[in-house]
């Protein structure tokens, strides 16, 4: 992602990648990474006694917190794959929360969900008009969308929720009346069985049971929809002619136009879908997490979603992993406080030691030494304390965001024309 817009033509179109290059890592490598991470977390749980690390409640809470972040990141992926940087995700989520809360309490949560998506699309179209049609700097336009969304929703909340039927139903200038709940899904028999296995606290077996139990218990229909949208996005963007044309607009719009692609149309479609997905993330917060619209409800999740997208290297699979990581860290600090977060310090020590060993093996002496020193300092912190101060606990998701982005920055490759100003006719 870049904050600098230029009129210079983007670089030449990239050559077709091999299957290995497209996936980045093979399925075997991915499974090994997941298995290693699970073993490491299980070992930390046993050593520290922090059984909440892999409990069903922790995983369920993490999933609920990861969904709006993941939807925001997926929104950013659609926009940036077409070449439009979308800093306005936060504002589009805010519009989604208001639309869902406004219609949700008056009619049904399903209509509120649709209204939240519609409000997000509206925000996306504003961003598209500014950046695609008028060539406004993408960062400036995104910041403007965020500011407009905050101001508009504050005004509309005072207009619609402060008096009349809304006030009698529990509304006020900063929140809407409560809406009905959307349906949830449980897998009969499986949830109770997994919970029983988890209570034995067996190494790895109970951890697997807790993780699977959290994924099949009290599951919102919007969470299922989000999973479907991730799979559909992968299929549309990487397995269809439409996706190839859209991604070509983000890699080299001049070459795409010369081959007959209507670049403006694809950019508009991508940014509109981006706004709708961000609005759906906001609607999730309003209708699933709290059942009301509330001022400041998004809490920066649009920006964290953008960080998850970058961590995922502009791909749905990596984005899902990033959103899950941020949701997990957020759930830890909300549910368990300083003692469980303290257990994560030991996990961080192990990861820093592994990173130091890898950097030293690759002859990156400075980075290896810095990682080893950081590991020693965190280990001293872990040994000399029993829990993490509350001030640090609240900052856990944001610290994780910074660490993940700093550790993954070297392997990132954004779309080559991402953020560049494009004018129609350059390819003729």
C-alpha positions in Angstrom: 0.0 0.0 0.0 1.2 3.5 -0.8 0.2 7.0 0.2 1.9 8.5 -2.9 -0.1 9.0 -6.1 1.7 9.6 -9.4 0.7 10.1 -13.0 3.6 7.9 -14.2 2.5 4.7 -16.0 2.7 1.6 -13.9 5.3 -1.0 -14.5 5.0 -3.7 -17.1 2.5 -6.5 -16.6 4.0 -9.4 -14.6 4.5 -12.8 -16.2 2.2 -15.6 -15.4 3.1 -17.3 -12.1 3.5 -21.0 -11.6 1.1 -22.8 -9.3 3.7 -22.7 -6.4 4.2 -19.0 -6.8 0.4 -18.3 -6.8 -0.1 -20.2 -3.6 3.1 -18.9 -1.9 3.4 -22.1 0.2 2.3 -25.7 -0.5 -0.6 -27.3 1.4 2.0 -29.5 3.1 3.9 -26.4 4.4 0.7 -24.7 5.6 -0.4 -27.8 7.5 3.1 -28.1 9.1 2.9 -24.5 10.2 -0.6 -25.0 11.7 0.5 -28.2 13.4 3.6 -26.5 14.8 1.6 -23.5 16.1 -0.9 -25.8 17.8 1.8 -27.9 19.5 3.5 -24.7 20.7 0.3 -23.2 22.1 -0.6 -26.5 23.8 2.8 -26.7 25.4 2.5 -23.1 26.6 -0.9 -23.9 28.1 0.5 -26.9 30.0 3.6 -25.1 31.3 1.8 -21.9 32.4 -1.5 -23.5 33.5 -3.5 -21.0 31.4 -6.2 -23.4 30.4 -8.3 -20.5 28.8 -5.8 -20.2 26.0 -7.5 -23.0 24.0 -10.9 -23.2 25.7 -14.1 -23.3 23.6 -15.3 -20.0 25.1 -12.0 -18.3 24.1 -12.2 -19.7 20.6 -15.8 -18.7 20.2 -15.1 -15.2 21.4 -12.1 -15.0 19.1 -14.2 -16.0 16.2 -16.8 -13.4 16.9 -14.2 -10.7 17.2 -12.4 -11.9 14.1 -15.4 -11.7 11.8 -15.8 -7.9 11.5 -12.0 -7.6 11.2 -11.9 -10.2 8.5 -14.8 -8.6 6.6 -13.0 -5.3 6.7 -9.8 -6.9 5.5 -11.8 -8.7 2.7 -13.2 -5.3 1.7 -9.7 -3.8 1.5 -8.6 -6.8 -0.6 -11.3 -6.2 -3.2 -10.5 -2.6 -3.5 -6.8 -2.8 -3.6 -6.7 -5.7 -6.0 -8.4 -3.3 -8.4 -5.7 -0.6 -7.7 -7.7 1.6 -5.3 -6.3 2.1 -1.8 -9.2 2.1 0.7 -8.3 3.9 4.0 -12.0 4.6 4.3 -12.9 1.1 5.6 -13.4 2.4 9.1 -15.9 5.0 7.8 -17.8 2.4 5.7 -18.0 0.1 8.8 -19.4 3.1 10.8 -22.1 3.6 8.1 -22.9 -0.1 8.2 -23.4 0.0 12.0 -25.8 2.9 11.7 -27.8 1.4 8.8 -28.1 -1.9 10.6 -29.2 -0.3 13.9 -31.6 2.1 12.3 -33.5 -0.4 10.2 -32.9 -3.4 12.5 -34.9 -2.1 15.5 -37.8 -0.8 13.4 -38.4 -4.0 11.3 -36.2 -7.1 11.3 -32.5 -7.8 11.8 -32.4 -9.3 8.3 -33.5 -6.0 6.8 -31.0 -4.3 9.1 -28.3 -6.5 7.7 -29.2 -5.5 4.1 -29.4 -1.8 5.1 -25.9 -2.0 6.7 -24.5 -3.4 3.5 -26.3 -0.7 1.5 -24.9 2.1 3.6 -21.4 0.6 3.2 -21.9 0.4 -0.6 -22.9 4.1 -0.5 -19.6 5.0 1.3 -17.7 2.9 -1.2 -19.3 4.7 -4.2 -18.3 8.1 -2.7 -14.7 6.8 -2.5 -14.9 5.5 -6.0 -16.2 8.7 -7.5 -13.5 10.7 -5.8 -10.6 8.4 -6.7 -11.6 6.8 -10.0 -13.5 9.6 -11.7 -11.9 12.7 -10.3 -8.4 11.3 -9.5 -8.3 12.4 -5.9 -5.4 11.1 -3.8 -6.7 7.8 -2.4 -5.4 8.5 1.1 -7.1 11.9 1.2 -10.4 10.5 -0.1 -10.3 7.6 2.4 -9.7 9.9 5.4 -12.5 12.2 4.1 -14.9 9.2 4.0 -14.0 8.3 7.6 -14.6 11.9 8.8 -17.9 12.2 6.8 -19.1 8.9 8.2 -18.5 9.9 11.8 -20.2 13.3 11.3 -23.1 11.9 9.3 -23.9 9.1 11.8 -23.7 11.4 14.8 -26.1 13.8 13.2 -28.5 11.1 12.1 -28.4 9.4 15.5 -29.5 12.6 17.1 -32.2 13.0 14.5 -33.7 9.5 14.6 -32.9 8.1 18.1 -33.2 11.0 20.5 -37.0 11.3 20.8 -40.3 9.8 19.8 -40.8 6.1 19.5 -37.0 5.5 19.4 -36.4 7.2 22.7 -39.3 5.3 24.4 -37.8 2.0 23.1 -34.4 2.8 24.7 -32.7 5.0 22.1 -30.7 8.1 22.8 -28.4 10.5 20.8 -25.6 8.0 20.9 -27.3 4.7 20.4 -30.3 3.0 18.8 -33.0 1.0 20.5 -32.2 -2.8 20.6 -32.9 -5.0 17.6 -33.9 -8.6 17.6 -31.2 -11.2 17.5 -30.2 -13.1 14.4 -30.3 -16.9 14.5 -27.3 -18.9 15.8 -26.2 -22.5 15.0 -25.1 -25.3 17.3 -24.1 -28.8 16.2 -26.2 -31.1 18.4 -24.2 -33.6 20.5 -20.8 -32.5 19.1 -20.6 -29.4 21.2 -21.2 -31.2 24.5 -18.9 -34.0 23.6 -16.0 -31.7 22.8 -16.6 -29.7 25.9 -16.3 -32.9 28.0 -13.0 -33.8 26.4 -11.7 -30.2 26.9 -12.3 -30.4 30.7 -9.8 -33.2 31.1 -7.0 -30.8 30.0 -5.1 -33.5 28.1 -2.1 -32.3 26.1 -3.0 -31.5 22.5 -6.2 -33.6 22.6 -8.1 -31.2 24.9 -6.7 -28.3 22.9 -8.0 -29.6 19.7 -11.4 -30.3 21.4 -11.5 -26.7 22.7 -10.7 -25.2 19.3 -13.2 -27.4 17.4 -15.8 -26.8 20.1 -15.5 -23.1 19.8 -16.0 -23.4 16.0 -19.3 -25.3 16.3 -21.0 -23.7 19.3 -23.3 -20.7 19.2 -22.3 -19.8 15.7 -24.0 -16.8 14.1 -25.4 -17.1 10.6 -23.4 -14.0 9.7 -20.2 -15.9 10.6 -21.2 -18.7 8.3 -21.9 -16.0 5.6 -18.5 -14.5 6.2 -16.8 -17.9 5.6 -18.8 -18.3 2.4 -17.7 -14.8 1.3 -14.0 -15.7 1.8 -14.3 -18.8 -0.3 -16.3 -17.0 -3.0 -13.8 -14.2 -3.1 -10.9 -16.6 -3.6 -12.9 -18.4 -6.4 -14.0 -15.2 -8.1 -10.7 -13.3 -8.1 -8.4 -16.2 -8.8 -10.5 -18.7 -10.8 -12.7 -16.7 -13.1 -12.1 -14.3 -16.1 -13.8 -11.6 -14.1 -11.3 -11.9 -11.4 -8.4 -11.9 -13.8 -9.6 -8.7 -15.4 -10.2 -7.0 -12.0 -6.7 -8.0 -10.8 -5.2 -6.8 -14.0 -6.6 -3.3 -13.2 -4.6 -3.4 -10.0 -1.4 -4.7 -11.6 -1.3 -2.7 -14.9 -4.5 -0.8 -15.9 -2.9 0.6 -19.1 -2.2 -3.0 -20.4 -5.7 -4.0 -19.2 -7.3 -1.2 -21.1 -5.3 -2.0 -24.3 -6.8 -5.5 -24.2 -10.4 -4.1 -24.0 -11.0 -4.1 -20.2 -13.2 -1.2 -19.0 -10.9 -0.3 -16.1 -13.3 2.3 -14.7 -16.1 -0.2 -14.5 -14.1 -2.8 -12.7 -12.7 -0.3 -10.3 -16.1 1.0 -9.5 -17.4 -2.6 -9.0 -14.5 -3.5 -6.8 -14.8 -0.4 -4.5 -18.6 -0.8 -4.3 -18.2 -4.5 -3.2 -15.5 -3.3 -0.8 -17.9 -0.8 0.8 -20.6 -3.5 1.0 -18.3 -5.9 2.8 -17.2 -3.2 5.2 -20.8 -2.3 5.8 -21.5 -6.0 6.5 -18.7 -6.0 9.1 -20.3 -3.0 10.7 -23.7 -4.6 10.7 -22.2 -7.6 12.4 -21.1 -5.4 15.3 -24.5 -3.8 15.5 -26.7 -6.9 15.2 -24.6 -9.8 16.4 -22.2 -8.4 18.9 -24.4 -5.9 20.7 -27.9 -5.8 19.0 -27.7 -2.0 18.9 -26.0 0.8 17.0 -23.6 2.7 19.3 -21.4 5.7 18.7 -17.7 4.6 18.4 -18.8 1.0 18.0 -16.2 0.0 15.4 -13.2 0.9 17.6 -10.6 1.0 14.8 -11.5 -2.4 13.4 -11.4 -1.0 9.9 -7.7 -0.1 10.3 -7.0 -3.5 12.0 -8.7 -5.2 9.0 -6.4 -3.3 6.7 -3.4 -4.5 8.7 -4.8 -8.1 8.5 -5.1 -7.7 4.7 -1.4 -6.6 4.5 -0.3 -9.4 6.8 -2.2 -11.8 4.5 -0.3 -10.5 1.5 -3.5 -9.3 -0.3 -4.8 -12.9 -0.3 -8.0 -14.4 1.3 -6.2 -17.2 3.1 -3.5 -15.1 4.7 -6.1 -12.5 5.5 -8.2 -15.0 7.4 -5.2 -16.1 9.4 -4.4 -12.5 10.3 -8.0 -11.7 11.3 -8.0 -14.9 13.5 -4.8 -13.8 15.2 -6.1 -10.3 15.9 -9.5 -11.7 17.1 -7.7 -14.2 19.4 -5.5 -11.5 21.0 -8.6 -9.2 21.5 -10.6 -12.0 23.1 -7.7 -12.8 25.5 -7.6 -9.3 26.8 -11.4 -9.0 27.1 -12.1 -12.4 28.7 -9.1 -13.3 30.8 -7.1 -10.3 31.7 -3.5 -10.1 32.7 -2.9 -13.6 33.8 -3.6 -15.3 30.5 -2.0 -12.5 28.5 1.0 -13.1 30.8 1.2 -16.7 29.4 1.5 -15.3 25.9 4.9 -13.7 26.9 6.4 -17.2 27.1 4.9 -17.9 23.6 6.5 -14.7 22.4 9.9 -15.7 23.8 9.8 -19.0 21.9 8.8 -17.2 18.6 11.6 -14.6 19.1 14.2 -17.3 19.7 13.1 -19.2 16.5 13.2 -15.9 14.6 16.7 -15.2 15.9 17.9 -18.7 15.0 16.5 -18.3 11.5 18.1 -14.8 11.0 21.5 -16.0 12.2 21.2 -19.0 9.9 20.5 -16.6 7.0 23.6 -14.5 8.0 21.4 -11.6 9.0 23.5 -11.0 12.1 22.0 -7.6 13.2 18.4 -8.8 13.0 19.3 -12.1 14.7 21.0 -10.4 17.6 18.2 -7.9 18.0 15.6 -10.8 18.1 17.7 -12.7 20.7 18.1 -9.6 22.9 14.3 -9.0 22.7 13.7 -12.7 23.6 15.9 -12.3 26.7 14.1 -9.2 27.8 10.7 -10.7 27.4 11.8 -13.8 29.3 13.0 -11.7 32.2 9.7 -9.9 32.2 7.9 -13.2 32.3 10.0 -14.7 35.1 9.8 -11.6 37.3 6.0 -11.0 37.0 2.8 -13.0 37.6 0.5 -11.0 35.3 0.6 -8.2 32.7 -0.5 -4.7 33.8 -4.0 -3.8 32.8 -2.7 -0.9 30.7 -0.8 -3.4 28.5 -3.6 -5.9 28.4 -5.9 -3.4 26.7 -3.3 -2.7 24.1 -2.6 -6.3 23.3 -4.5 -6.4 19.9 -2.6 -3.3 18.7 0.8 -4.6 19.9 0.1 -7.9 18.1 -0.8 -5.8 15.0 2.5 -4.0 15.1 4.6 -7.1 15.8 2.9 -9.1 13.0 3.3 -6.4 10.4 7.0 -5.8 11.3 7.8 -9.5 11.2 6.0 -10.1 7.9 7.0 -7.0 6.0 9.8 -8.6 4.1 7.6 -11.0 2.2 4.8 -8.7 1.1 4.0 -7.7 -2.5 1.1 -5.4 -3.1 -0.6 -5.0 -6.5 1.9 -3.0 -8.6 -0.5 -0.3 -9.6 -2.1 0.0 -6.1 -2.8 3.6 -5.3 -1.6 5.0 -8.7 -3.8 7.6 -10.5 -5.2 6.2 -13.7 -6.9 8.2 -16.4 -9.1 6.7 -19.1 -7.4 6.5 -22.5 -3.9 5.8 -21.3 -3.8 2.4 -23.0 -4.9 3.7 -26.4 
